[in-house]
Amino acid sequence: MLIPRPAIIDQIKRLFTIHPVVALLGPRQCGKTTVARMLSTAQNATYFDLEHPVDARRLTAPLTVLETLSGLVIIDEIQRQPALFELLRVLVDRPHSTAQFLLLGSASPHLVRGASETLAGRIGFVDMAGFNLAEAGVDNLYQLWLRGGFPRSFLAVDDERSMLWREAFIRTFLERDIPQLGITVPAETLRRFWTMVAHFHGQQWNAAEFARSLGSSEATARRYLDILAGAYMVRILPPWFENMSKRQVKSPKIYIRDSGMLHGLLHLTTLADVQGHPKLGASWEGFAIEQIITLLQAQEAYFWATHSGAELDLLVHIRGKRYGFEIKFADAPGVTRSMRIALNDLALDHLWVIYPGRQAYPLDTQITVLPLADVPQLATTLR
């Protein structure tokens, strides 16, 4: 089953009106190659997959091959030949160059830094994850929450086979993908750290606590967190703080980005398993936050909390306005004192309370309870 991904394709096309090179980055198996092949078919592009032996051999003399091409040129798994960045700079700087290059790669600090430095001013970046709610369809909300957005997990025949795929992915990611990114951390150590993050999902990052559990330094714990964040497996949600009289929290929150991976790490195979687990509320919160950030294409996203107890799960800045989101796994959430404090102290233009129900209803002139299923429609209004 092929699920269209028009928003990603539109982002790529929009960036090509500005830059001659676009990098599509994200974890393995999230659908980057499928999107690239959709573009390739539509535009009759030239396609190179650097994991394919024939294509890799074709680019052993890259200048000879690439300088004759025009139109869209797609290079998949670009991290296998980072030296191509220097060559691409030369090619796109040629007078009257008509070639556009779409680069696909797994997230890697070296890849992003190398591309940014070598192709500065010539490259745009699109971050890609698995299916979101708009792509999967709101009727499949609970399946998306349970299985996550990785295509093979979401589209599996049943929950058990979806879980088997995720378990295999986690093992492959740790044993093969991480070493290929040039990162030397024992797979079992990183698995233990990743599982710890799953148990702390939705909580504030505490490097000292992680370091004690791992028997390592705080710097090492932070390095492991950065590895998983750089590979799109963990979201580090920074705190928002500004000059006000209240003492504000300044440590980030951590989330497993894909809800299916979270449930895989916690060994929760069915929706009933999730609903009976202590991390139910945190799982729903992380899932909702990821959907909101993705669908709103929010470049600036934060949480906010004070030491006196007031907090806001998500704060986004869009077109000069501030919007707040509170996430509740409840049948009929109401207004709270914390919401009113956040609305006033942060000067929010509006606050939405996201819940799993079906009806939207107002709590105040600036506070609305909204089903998560309605977020795709909200996103089209706000963007």
C-alpha positions as CSV (number, residue, x, y, z in Angstrom):
1,M,0.0,0.0,0.0
2,L,1.4,3.4,-1.1
3,I,0.4,6.3,1.1
4,P,0.9,9.8,-0.6
5,R,3.1,12.3,1.2
6,P,2.2,15.6,-0.5
7,A,3.4,17.9,2.3
8,I,7.0,16.5,2.1
9,I,7.0,16.7,-1.7
10,D,5.7,20.3,-1.5
11,Q,8.5,21.2,0.9
12,I,11.1,19.8,-1.4
13,K,9.7,21.6,-4.4
14,R,9.5,24.9,-2.5
15,L,13.1,24.7,-1.4
16,F,14.2,23.9,-5.0
17,T,12.8,27.4,-6.0
18,I,15.5,28.8,-3.6
19,H,18.4,26.3,-3.6
20,P,20.0,24.1,-6.3
21,V,20.5,21.4,-3.7
22,V,18.0,19.9,-1.2
23,A,18.9,17.4,1.5
24,L,16.1,15.1,2.7
25,L,17.2,13.7,6.1
26,G,15.7,11.2,8.5
27,P,16.0,7.8,10.0
28,R,16.2,4.7,7.9
29,Q,13.0,3.1,6.8
30,C,10.9,6.3,7.3
31,G,10.1,6.5,3.5
32,K,12.7,8.9,2.1
33,T,13.5,6.6,-0.8
34,T,9.8,6.2,-1.7
35,V,9.3,10.0,-1.7
36,A,12.4,10.3,-3.9
37,R,11.1,7.7,-6.4
38,M,7.8,9.5,-6.6
39,L,9.7,12.7,-7.6
40,S,11.9,10.7,-9.9
41,T,9.0,9.2,-11.8
42,A,7.2,12.5,-12.0
43,Q,10.2,14.4,-13.3
44,N,12.1,11.7,-15.1
45,A,15.1,12.2,-12.8
46,T,18.5,10.5,-12.7
47,Y,18.7,8.2,-9.6
48,F,21.8,6.9,-7.8
49,D,21.6,4.7,-4.8
50,L,25.0,4.5,-3.1
51,E,24.0,1.3,-1.3
52,H,23.6,-0.4,-4.7
53,P,27.0,-1.8,-6.0
54,V,26.3,-0.8,-9.6
55,D,25.4,2.8,-8.7
56,A,28.3,3.1,-6.4
57,R,30.7,2.0,-9.2
58,R,29.1,4.5,-11.6
59,L,30.1,7.3,-9.2
60,T,33.7,6.2,-8.8
61,A,34.5,9.0,-11.3
62,P,31.7,11.3,-10.1
63,L,32.8,14.5,-12.0
64,T,32.7,12.6,-15.4
65,V,29.2,11.3,-14.6
66,L,27.5,14.2,-12.9
67,E,28.7,17.1,-15.0
68,T,26.8,15.9,-18.0
69,L,23.5,15.7,-16.2
70,S,20.7,18.2,-16.2
71,G,17.3,18.3,-14.5
72,L,16.7,16.5,-11.2
73,V,19.5,14.2,-9.9
74,I,18.8,12.1,-6.8
75,I,21.6,10.7,-4.8
76,D,20.5,8.2,-2.1
77,E,22.6,7.4,1.0
78,I,24.8,10.4,0.4
79,Q,26.6,9.8,3.8
80,R,28.5,6.9,2.1
81,Q,30.4,9.4,-0.1
82,P,30.6,12.7,1.9
83,A,33.4,13.8,-0.6
84,L,30.6,14.5,-3.1
85,F,29.7,17.7,-1.3
86,E,32.8,19.5,-2.6
87,L,32.1,18.3,-6.1
88,L,28.4,19.4,-5.9
89,R,29.5,22.9,-4.9
90,V,31.6,23.1,-8.1
91,L,28.8,21.7,-10.3
92,V,26.0,24.0,-9.0
93,D,28.3,27.1,-9.3
94,R,28.8,26.5,-13.0
95,P,27.3,29.3,-15.1
96,H,23.9,28.4,-16.6
97,S,23.8,25.1,-14.6
98,T,20.4,23.4,-15.0
99,A,20.9,20.5,-12.6
100,Q,19.2,20.2,-9.2
101,F,20.4,17.7,-6.7
102,L,18.2,15.9,-4.1
103,L,20.4,14.3,-1.5
104,L,19.0,11.5,0.8
105,G,20.7,10.5,4.0
106,S,20.3,9.1,7.4
107,A,20.7,11.8,10.1
108,S,24.3,12.3,11.0
109,P,26.0,15.3,12.7
110,H,28.9,14.9,10.2
111,L,26.6,14.8,7.3
112,V,24.6,17.9,8.3
113,R,27.8,19.8,9.3
114,G,29.6,18.8,6.1
115,A,26.7,19.8,3.8
116,S,26.1,23.1,5.7
117,E,29.8,24.1,5.5
118,T,30.6,23.0,2.0
119,L,27.3,24.0,0.4
120,A,26.5,27.1,2.4
121,G,23.9,29.2,0.7
122,R,23.2,26.5,-1.9
123,I,21.4,23.8,0.2
124,G,18.1,23.6,1.9
125,F,17.1,20.9,4.5
126,V,13.9,18.9,4.9
127,D,13.6,16.7,8.0
128,M,11.4,13.7,7.5
129,A,9.9,11.1,9.9
130,G,7.3,8.4,9.5
131,F,3.7,8.9,8.6
132,N,1.8,11.7,10.4
133,L,-1.9,11.9,11.1
134,A,-2.7,13.8,7.9
135,E,-1.0,11.1,5.9
136,A,-2.3,8.0,7.8
137,G,-5.8,9.4,8.1
138,V,-7.6,10.4,11.3
139,D,-9.6,7.1,11.2
140,N,-6.3,5.4,11.9
141,L,-5.3,7.6,14.8
142,Y,-5.1,4.8,17.4
143,Q,-3.2,2.5,15.0
144,L,-0.7,5.3,14.3
145,W,-0.3,5.9,18.1
146,L,0.3,2.3,18.9
147,R,2.5,1.3,16.0
148,G,4.2,4.6,15.2
149,G,4.7,6.2,11.8
150,F,7.5,4.0,10.3
151,P,5.7,2.6,7.1
152,R,6.5,-1.1,7.6
153,S,5.4,-0.9,11.3
154,F,2.2,1.1,10.6
155,L,1.2,-1.0,7.6
156,A,1.9,-4.4,9.1
157,V,-0.8,-7.1,8.9
158,D,-1.3,-7.1,12.7
159,D,0.0,-5.7,15.9
160,E,2.3,-8.7,16.6
161,R,4.1,-8.4,13.2
162,S,4.4,-4.7,13.7
163,M,6.1,-5.3,17.0
164,L,8.4,-7.9,15.4
165,W,9.4,-5.4,12.8
166,R,10.2,-2.7,15.4
167,E,12.3,-5.1,17.5
168,A,14.3,-6.0,14.4
169,F,14.7,-2.3,13.5
170,I,16.0,-1.4,17.0
171,R,18.6,-4.2,16.8
172,T,19.7,-3.2,13.2
173,F,19.8,0.5,14.1
174,L,22.1,-0.2,17.1
175,E,24.3,-2.8,15.5
176,R,24.6,-1.5,12.0
177,D,23.3,2.0,11.4
178,I,25.0,3.7,14.4
179,P,28.5,2.3,13.5
180,Q,27.9,3.4,9.9
181,L,27.5,6.9,11.1
182,G,31.0,6.7,12.5
183,I,29.8,6.5,16.1
184,T,31.6,3.9,18.3
185,V,29.4,3.1,21.2
186,P,28.7,-0.6,22.2
187,A,25.2,-1.6,21.0
188,E,24.2,-3.0,24.3
189,T,25.2,0.2,26.2
190,L,23.2,2.4,23.8
191,R,20.2,0.0,24.0
192,R,20.2,0.3,27.7
193,F,20.4,4.1,27.5
194,W,17.6,4.2,24.9
195,T,15.4,2.1,27.1
196,M,16.1,4.4,30.0
197,V,15.0,7.3,27.9
198,A,11.8,5.4,27.2
199,H,11.1,5.1,30.9
200,F,11.8,8.9,31.3
201,H,9.7,9.8,28.3
202,G,8.0,13.1,28.8
203,Q,10.2,14.1,31.9
204,Q,12.9,16.6,32.3
205,W,16.4,15.6,31.4
206,N,18.6,14.9,34.4
207,A,22.1,14.0,33.3
208,A,23.3,13.1,36.8
209,E,20.6,10.5,37.2
210,F,21.3,8.9,33.8
211,A,25.0,9.0,34.5
212,R,24.6,7.2,37.9
213,S,22.4,4.5,36.3
214,L,24.9,3.9,33.5
215,G,28.0,4.2,35.7
216,S,29.4,6.9,33.5
217,S,30.0,10.6,33.5
218,E,27.4,13.2,32.8
219,A,29.2,14.2,29.6
220,T,29.0,10.6,28.4
221,A,25.2,10.5,29.1
222,R,24.8,13.7,27.3
223,R,26.8,12.3,24.3
224,Y,24.5,9.3,24.1
225,L,21.4,11.6,24.2
226,D,22.9,13.7,21.4
227,I,23.5,10.6,19.3
228,L,19.9,9.4,19.5
229,A,18.6,13.0,19.0
230,G,20.9,13.4,15.9
231,A,19.5,10.1,14.5
232,Y,15.9,11.4,14.9
233,M,15.1,8.8,17.6
234,V,14.8,11.2,20.5
235,R,13.3,14.7,20.7
236,I,15.0,17.1,23.1
237,L,12.2,19.7,23.7
238,P,13.9,22.9,25.0
239,P,12.5,25.0,27.8
240,W,11.2,28.5,27.0
241,F,12.2,31.1,29.5
242,E,12.1,34.9,29.5
243,N,12.6,37.7,32.0
244,M,9.8,37.5,34.5
245,S,9.7,37.4,38.3
246,K,8.9,33.7,38.5
247,R,11.7,31.1,38.6
248,Q,11.4,29.0,35.5
249,V,12.6,25.5,34.6
250,K,15.7,25.5,32.3
251,S,16.2,21.8,31.7
252,P,14.8,20.3,28.5
253,K,12.3,17.5,28.3
254,I,13.0,14.3,26.5
255,Y,10.7,12.2,24.3
256,I,11.1,9.1,22.1
257,R,10.0,10.7,18.8
258,D,8.1,7.7,17.3
259,S,5.4,6.4,19.6
260,G,5.8,2.9,18.1
261,M,9.4,2.8,19.0
262,L,8.5,3.9,22.5
263,H,6.0,1.1,22.8
264,G,8.6,-1.3,21.3
265,L,11.2,-0.3,23.9
266,L,8.5,-0.8,26.7
267,H,7.3,-4.1,25.2
268,L,3.7,-2.9,24.7
269,T,2.3,-4.8,21.8
270,T,-1.4,-4.0,21.8
271,L,-3.5,-0.9,22.6
272,A,-4.7,-2.6,25.7
273,D,-1.1,-2.9,26.9
274,V,-0.6,0.8,26.4
275,Q,-3.8,1.7,28.1
276,G,-2.8,-0.4,31.2
277,H,0.7,1.0,31.5
278,P,1.9,3.7,33.8
279,K,3.3,5.6,30.8
280,L,-0.1,6.0,29.2
281,G,-0.4,9.7,29.7
282,A,3.2,10.4,28.8
283,S,2.9,8.2,25.6
284,W,-0.2,10.2,24.5
285,E,1.5,13.5,25.3
286,G,4.6,12.6,23.2
287,F,2.5,11.3,20.3
288,A,0.4,14.5,20.3
289,I,3.4,16.8,20.6
290,E,5.1,15.1,17.7
291,Q,2.0,15.4,15.5
292,I,1.5,19.1,16.3
293,I,5.1,20.0,15.6
294,T,5.1,18.0,12.4
295,L,1.8,19.2,11.0
296,L,2.4,22.8,11.9
297,Q,5.9,22.6,10.5
298,A,6.9,24.5,13.7
299,Q,10.5,25.6,13.6
300,E,10.3,27.0,17.1
301,A,8.8,24.6,19.7
302,Y,9.3,24.6,23.5
303,F,7.7,23.7,26.8
304,W,7.4,26.0,29.7
305,A,7.3,25.5,33.4
306,T,7.9,27.4,36.6
307,H,9.2,26.1,39.9
308,S,5.9,27.1,41.5
309,G,4.1,24.4,39.4
310,A,2.6,26.3,36.4
311,E,3.5,24.6,33.1
312,L,2.6,24.4,29.4
313,D,3.3,21.2,27.5
314,L,4.0,22.9,24.1
315,L,4.7,26.4,23.0
316,V,5.1,27.2,19.3
317,H,5.8,30.4,17.5
318,I,4.2,30.8,14.1
319,R,4.1,33.9,12.0
320,G,4.9,36.1,15.0
321,K,2.2,34.6,17.2
322,R,2.4,32.4,20.3
323,Y,0.2,29.4,20.6
324,G,0.1,27.0,23.5
325,F,-1.0,23.3,23.7
326,E,-1.8,21.3,26.8
327,I,-2.1,17.5,26.2
328,K,-4.6,15.6,28.3
329,F,-5.6,11.9,28.1
330,A,-9.0,12.6,29.6
331,D,-12.7,12.3,28.6
332,A,-13.6,16.0,29.2
333,P,-10.7,18.2,30.3
334,G,-11.5,21.5,31.9
335,V,-9.7,24.8,32.5
336,T,-7.0,24.8,35.2
337,R,-5.2,27.5,37.1
338,S,-2.0,26.5,35.3
339,M,-3.6,27.1,31.9
340,R,-4.7,30.6,33.0
341,I,-1.2,31.4,34.3
342,A,0.4,30.2,31.1
343,L,-2.1,32.2,29.0
344,N,-1.3,35.4,30.9
345,D,2.4,35.1,31.6
346,L,3.3,34.0,28.1
347,A,0.8,36.3,26.3
348,L,-0.5,33.4,24.3
349,D,-2.7,34.2,21.3
350,H,-4.6,31.0,21.9
351,L,-4.3,27.8,24.0
352,W,-5.6,24.4,22.8
353,V,-6.2,21.5,25.1
354,I,-5.6,18.4,23.0
355,Y,-7.5,15.2,24.0
356,P,-8.6,11.9,22.5
357,G,-12.3,12.8,22.3
358,R,-14.4,13.7,19.3
359,Q,-15.9,17.1,20.0
360,A,-14.2,20.5,20.2
361,Y,-15.6,22.9,22.7
362,P,-14.5,26.3,24.2
363,L,-13.4,26.7,27.8
364,D,-12.7,30.4,27.5
365,T,-12.5,33.0,24.7
366,Q,-8.8,32.0,24.3
367,I,-8.9,28.3,25.4
368,T,-10.4,25.5,23.3
369,V,-10.5,21.8,23.9
370,L,-9.7,20.1,20.6
371,P,-9.6,16.4,19.5
372,L,-6.2,15.3,18.3
373,A,-8.0,14.2,15.1
374,D,-8.7,17.9,14.3
375,V,-5.1,19.0,14.5
376,P,-4.4,18.4,10.7
377,Q,-7.3,20.9,10.0
378,L,-6.0,23.3,12.6
379,A,-2.5,23.2,11.0
380,T,-3.9,24.3,7.6
381,T,-5.5,27.3,9.3
382,L,-2.4,28.4,11.3
383,R,0.4,27.8,8.8
